[in-house]
C-alpha cells in the first residue's frame, strides 16, 4: 500500500476551510483506501443497503456522529445525497465529512443541489510524483507504461483484459447508474478511440462516423467522459487572430497505462516516451492546481506549444514537454511569442535535474525539473 501523504495533507488542509469535502476521481484511483488511511475516521459504504437505511433520516444519522470525521463512500447510491450533505454543512459543523464519487458533483441526475459554497472539492488524480516517492519508485518508465491507478501500478503483471474489465465496470457502475446512457457499444467505442488517439485534435464528425452516432451524441458522450475525469478537453489558446487555431480542442485520456493498452504498446520505444511524458506532465499540473484550466497553442503553419497556462495581465506561461532537453529547438516558442510576447517560457524535460536558463536569440527559456515547477503551482 502507498501512503499517499500528499493527498492526506491535501484533505486535512481542505477540512480547515470546509467541513464537507467532495473527493472525486476515476474508479480505482484509490479514493476508498486513501479515506480509510486517515486517522480516527468513521467509514460508511453507501453501496450497502444497511448503510443506506441508516441515512434515511439524515438528522438522526448525523446526531450520532457529533465531533467525528466521517467518510460516505459512493454517496451517489443514496436516494438524495445532496440533502444529507447540505444538512451536514449547514447544521452539523462539528461533523467533518468526506463524500466520494467518480464524477463532478451535480454531473449526474442524482444530485439535486451542487452545494455551491458549502463544500470543498478534492480531485484524486492518477499517481503523481509525490506518490512515486511514497512508493519508493524511481522507475518513471514503469509509471508511464502501467499508469497511475495504484492496483495497476503495484501489480507485478497486468493483463490486457484487466483494462477492459475496468472499462466494463466504468460503464456499469458510473455511466449506467449516474447518466443512464443507452448505447453501450457506441460509448465504449468512443472511449477506446479517445484513449488510443489521446493528445490529438478531436474531430467530432470523424468520431461520430466511427461510433455510428450523431455529432451531437458524440459531444454529449465527450461531456460525460470529461465530467467523470476519463477525458480532459484542452482548448486552444488564442487572441482570435486569423493565423491561430481557435476552436479545435485536443483530448487527452486520463491515464498513461490505458493510453498504452489501447494503443497496443506492451513495450515502450524511445519515440513513445515523449508523448507519455506529455501526459504525465499534464497529470502533475492538474494534480497540483486541482484544476483543468489548461490550453494548448497552434498556428496554421503547424507551430505548436504543448500547454499554455493563462497568466495575469496577459502573460501566459508557455510549457514544452520533452523527454530529453538535448537539442531542444525553440522555433515553436519563438512563433508563439511573436503572437503573445509577454510571459515565461518553460521546458519540462525528464532528464533535467537542476533548473537552468538558456537564450535563443532574444528568447529566454527556463529548463526546470517537473518537481520544481509543480511545487510552485501547489494549492496547499
RALINMO-V228416 format. One record per backbone hydrogen bond with DSSP energy under -0.5 kcal/mol. NH is the residue of the N-H (numbers start at 0). CO is the residue of the C=O. E is the energy in kcal/mol with one decimal. If there is no record, write none. Layout:
NH,CO,E ; NH,CO,E
This chain:
7,3,-1.9 ; 8,4,-2.5 ; 9,5,-2.0 ; 10,6,-2.4 ; 11,7,-2.2 ; 12,8,-2.5 ; 13,9,-2.2 ; 14,10,-2.2 ; 15,11,-0.7 ; 15,12,-0.7 ; 16,13,-1.5 ; 17,13,-1.9 ; 20,18,-0.5 ; 20,96,-2.7 ; 21,119,-2.8 ; 22,20,-0.7 ; 22,98,-2.8 ; 23,21,-0.7 ; 23,121,-2.3 ; 24,100,-1.0 ; 28,25,-1.7 ; 33,29,-2.4 ; 34,30,-2.4 ; 35,31,-2.5 ; 36,32,-1.1 ; 36,33,-0.5 ; 37,34,-1.4 ; 41,68,-2.8 ; 42,40,-0.6 ; 43,70,-2.2 ; 45,43,-0.8 ; 45,72,-2.3 ; 47,44,-1.9 ; 51,47,-2.0 ; 52,48,-2.2 ; 53,49,-1.4 ; 54,50,-1.0 ; 54,51,-0.5 ; 55,52,-1.3 ; 57,55,-0.7 ; 60,56,-2.3 ; 61,57,-2.8 ; 62,58,-2.3 ; 63,59,-1.0 ; 63,60,-0.5 ; 64,61,-1.6 ; 65,62,-0.9 ; 67,64,-2.2 ; 68,39,-0.6 ; 69,95,-3.5 ; 70,41,-3.1 ; 71,97,-3.0 ; 72,43,-2.6 ; 72,70,-0.7 ; 74,71,-0.7 ; 74,99,-1.5 ; 76,73,-1.9 ; 77,74,-2.1 ; 80,77,-0.6 ; 82,79,-0.8 ; 83,79,-1.1 ; 84,80,-1.8 ; 85,81,-2.3 ; 86,82,-2.4 ; 87,83,-2.2 ; 88,84,-2.5 ; 89,85,-2.1 ; 90,86,-2.8 ; 91,86,-0.5 ; 91,87,-1.6 ; 94,91,-2.0 ; 95,67,-2.4 ; 95,93,-0.6 ; 96,18,-3.0 ; 96,94,-0.6 ; 97,69,-2.6 ; 98,20,-2.9 ; 99,71,-2.0 ; 100,22,-1.7 ; 103,226,-1.8 ; 106,103,-2.2 ; 108,177,-1.2 ; 110,107,-1.3 ; 111,109,-0.6 ; 117,114,-2.5 ; 118,114,-0.9 ; 119,19,-2.2 ; 121,21,-2.6 ; 123,23,-3.0 ; 123,121,-0.7 ; 124,122,-1.0 ; 126,147,-2.3 ; 131,127,-1.8 ; 132,128,-1.9 ; 133,129,-2.0 ; 134,130,-2.2 ; 135,132,-1.3 ; 136,131,-2.7 ; 139,137,-1.3 ; 142,138,-1.4 ; 143,139,-2.3 ; 144,140,-2.5 ; 145,141,-2.8 ; 146,142,-2.1 ; 149,147,-0.6 ; 150,27,-0.5 ; 151,148,-1.1 ; 152,148,-2.4 ; 153,149,-2.6 ; 154,150,-1.1 ; 161,158,-1.5 ; 162,158,-0.6 ; 162,159,-1.0 ; 163,159,-1.1 ; 164,160,-2.5 ; 165,161,-1.8 ; 166,162,-2.0 ; 167,163,-2.4 ; 168,164,-2.3 ; 169,165,-2.7 ; 170,166,-2.0 ; 171,167,-2.3 ; 172,168,-3.1 ; 173,168,-0.5 ; 173,169,-1.6 ; 174,169,-2.2 ; 175,170,-2.7 ; 177,173,-1.9 ; 178,174,-2.5 ; 179,174,-2.0 ; 183,181,-1.4 ; 186,182,-2.3 ; 187,183,-3.0 ; 188,184,-2.1 ; 189,185,-2.2 ; 190,186,-2.4 ; 191,187,-2.7 ; 192,188,-2.3 ; 193,189,-2.7 ; 194,190,-2.1 ; 195,191,-2.6 ; 196,192,-2.5 ; 197,194,-1.0 ; 198,250,-2.9 ; 199,196,-1.7 ; 199,250,-0.6 ; 201,248,-3.0 ; 202,200,-0.7 ; 203,201,-0.7 ; 206,202,-1.8 ; 207,203,-2.6 ; 208,204,-1.9 ; 209,205,-1.8 ; 210,206,-2.1 ; 211,207,-0.9 ; 211,208,-0.5 ; 212,207,-1.9 ; 217,213,-2.0 ; 218,214,-2.2 ; 219,215,-2.1 ; 220,216,-2.8 ; 221,217,-2.6 ; 222,218,-1.8 ; 223,219,-1.9 ; 224,220,-2.5 ; 225,221,-2.4 ; 226,222,-2.5 ; 227,223,-1.5 ; 228,225,-1.4 ; 229,224,-2.2 ; 230,224,-1.5 ; 231,251,-2.5 ; 233,231,-0.7 ; 233,249,-3.5 ; 234,232,-0.6 ; 234,293,-0.7 ; 236,295,-3.3 ; 243,240,-1.6 ; 244,297,-2.9 ; 248,246,-0.6 ; 249,233,-3.1 ; 250,199,-1.8 ; 251,231,-2.5 ; 253,229,-1.6 ; 258,254,-1.8 ; 259,255,-2.6 ; 260,256,-2.2 ; 261,257,-2.4 ; 262,258,-0.9 ; 262,259,-0.6 ; 263,259,-0.7 ; 263,260,-0.7 ; 264,259,-2.7 ; 265,263,-1.0 ; 271,268,-1.3 ; 272,268,-1.0 ; 272,269,-0.7 ; 273,269,-0.7 ; 275,271,-2.0 ; 276,272,-2.7 ; 277,273,-1.8 ; 278,274,-1.5 ; 279,275,-2.3 ; 280,276,-2.7 ; 281,277,-2.0 ; 282,278,-2.3 ; 283,279,-2.4 ; 284,280,-2.5 ; 285,281,-2.4 ; 286,282,-2.2 ; 287,283,-2.3 ; 288,284,-2.4 ; 289,285,-1.8 ; 290,285,-0.7 ; 293,291,-2.2 ; 294,307,-1.7 ; 295,234,-1.5 ; 296,304,-1.8 ; 298,302,-2.2 ; 299,242,-2.9 ; 301,298,-1.8 ; 304,296,-2.7 ; 306,318,-2.1 ; 307,294,-3.0 ; 308,316,-2.3 ; 309,307,-0.6 ; 313,310,-0.9 ; 315,341,-0.5 ; 316,308,-2.7 ; 317,315,-0.6 ; 317,343,-2.7 ; 318,306,-3.1 ; 319,345,-2.6 ; 321,319,-0.5 ; 321,347,-2.1 ; 327,324,-1.6 ; 329,327,-0.5 ; 333,329,-2.5 ; 334,330,-2.1 ; 335,331,-2.3 ; 336,332,-2.5 ; 337,333,-1.2 ; 338,334,-0.8 ; 338,335,-1.0 ; 339,335,-2.5 ; 345,317,-3.0 ; 345,343,-0.5 ; 346,365,-2.7 ; 347,319,-2.9 ; 347,345,-0.5 ; 348,346,-0.7 ; 348,367,-0.8 ; 349,321,-1.6 ; 350,322,-0.5 ; 351,348,-1.5 ; 352,350,-0.6 ; 355,366,-2.1 ; 357,364,-2.6 ; 359,362,-3.4 ; 360,358,-0.5 ; 362,359,-1.9 ; 363,361,-0.5 ; 364,357,-2.8 ; 364,362,-0.5 ; 365,344,-2.8 ; 366,355,-3.3 ; 366,364,-0.5 ; 367,346,-2.3 ; 367,365,-0.5 ; 372,368,-2.1 ; 373,369,-3.0 ; 374,370,-2.1 ; 375,371,-1.3 ; 376,373,-1.5 ; 377,373,-0.8 ; 377,374,-0.7 ; 378,287,-1.2
